[in-house]
Amino acid sequence: MAQEAALVAKRCQEAKETGIVNLSNCGLKDIPQALYFFVKNTDVTKLDISNNQLTRVPAKILKAFPLLVEFKCANNADISSLPEGFSALEHLSHVDLSQNRFTKLPFVGSSMKNLDLSGNMIQTVTQEEIENVFNLESIKLNNNPLENQSKYLLQKYANFILH
């Protein structure tokens, strides 16, 4: 535990200099409140909270990191949704939500270019969800238990990666 806390503190210090918060592989069950203090006056553009034990993405991220361009939250196993207002992050263009428990496509903002939802639990995709993400350059949906009707619907669009 002390070793993980020291790693988080070190990475928060690095984030003050680079604007990149890398808290991947830290054994986190929640985002430490100290993070927001450490990077209070820093323009954070990248946040990686992958490979932890998180169960949710805190809404506080939206206010603390309004200049986010890249957000990685892969392999946390129990995350199934994004906080309300996530789509309002107007600079966000790359999001990796792979290997979690999403069951539907999240609502994303107009600046989004790449969305990775591979290895989730998405079975069905609605026309409305497709219209929300239609302008993205790529949407990875491989390794989801998609129903045949959804696969058929998605194959019409070149930006969806199903395999």
N, C-alpha and C positions, 0 to 999 in steps of 0.2 A: 504494500500500500504506500509506504513512504517513497519507494522507488518510483511508483507511478506519479505521485504528487510532485516529485522533483522533476520528472520528465515534462509534466504539464507546465510547471513554472518555467522551465528552460524554453519550451516552445512558445510560451506567451511572451517571454522576453524577446525571442527571435522575431515574433510577429510585430513587435513595436518598431523594429528596424526595417522589415520587409513588406509589411502589409499583408502577409500570408500567414494565416492561422492553420497550423497543421497539428491537429489533435488526434490523428489516426493512430490506431493500435495503442491506445493509452488505457484500455480497460475501463473506460468511463461508463457509468450507468446514468449519468446526467451531466449536462454542461456545467462546469464549475463557475460559480458566480464571480470568482476572482478573474476569470477571463475578461469580463466586461470592464473591470477596473484596470487591468494591465494594458488593454488596447483602447482605452477611453478616447484618446485624442489621435488615433491612428486611422488612416483610410484603409480599412481592410477590404481587399479585392478578391481574395480567395480564402475559402473556409473548407477544411477537410476534417470531417468527424467520422470517417469510415472505420470499419473494423473495430467497433466498440460494442457495448451492450446497451445502447440507448433504446428507449421505448417510444420516444417522441422527439420532435424537433421543436424546441422552445420558441414561442412567438417573440420573445425578447431579441432573437437574432435579427428580426426585421428592422427593429429600431436601432440596434447597436451597429449593424453593418449595412447601411443603405446603399453602399457603393459596390456590393458584391457582384462580381462578374462570373465567378465559378464557385459552385457548391457541390461538394462530394459528401455523400452520406450513405455510401455503399456498405453492405454487409453488417447491418445492425440487427437483423433478424426480426425485430418486433415493431418496426416503424411501418405504419400503414397509411399515414396521411401527413400532409403539410399544414402548418398553421394558416389560419384564415389571413388573407392579405399577402401571402407569399408571392402571388403574381404581381404585386405592386412594386417589387424590386426591379426598377426600370433598367438597370445595367446588366442584370443577370442573363447570361447567354448559354452557359454550360452547366447542366445539372446531372449528377450521377446518383440515382436512387436504386441501383441494382442490388439484388440479393436482400430484399426486405419483404414486407408483407402487403404491398399495395395490391388492391383488388380492382382499382379503376385508374384511368389516366387522370393525373392531377390537373387542375386549372393552372395554366402558366401564362406569363406575361408576353407582351408583343416583342420584347427584345430577345426572347429565348431562341437559340439556334439548335442546340443539341440536348436531347433528353434520353438518358439511359434508364430504362425500367426493366432490363433483362433480369431473369431469375426471380420474379415476383409471383403473385398469385392471381394475375389478371386472367379472367375467363371470358368476359364479354366486353366489347367496346361498342359504344353507341355512336350514331352519326354526329350527335352534338359534341361528344368528346373528340371525335376526329376533327371536326370543324375548329375546335379550340386549338389544336396542335398542328393543323394542316400546313401552316407556313414554316414550320421548323425544317431545318436542313436534314436532320436525322433523328429518328425516334427508334431506339432499340427495344424491341419487345420479345426477343428470343428467350427461350426457356421459361415461358409462361404457359399455363394450361389453357390456351385460347381455344374456344369452341370453334367448330368449323365455319359457322356463319360469320363470326368475327374475323377469322382468317381470310375468308372470301372477300369481305368488305374492305379489309386492310390491303389486300394484294393489288387493289386498284391504284394505290398511292406508292410512288417510288421512294418516298422518304421514310417509310416504315420498314424496319429490318426485323424479319420474323425468324430467320434461321441463323 
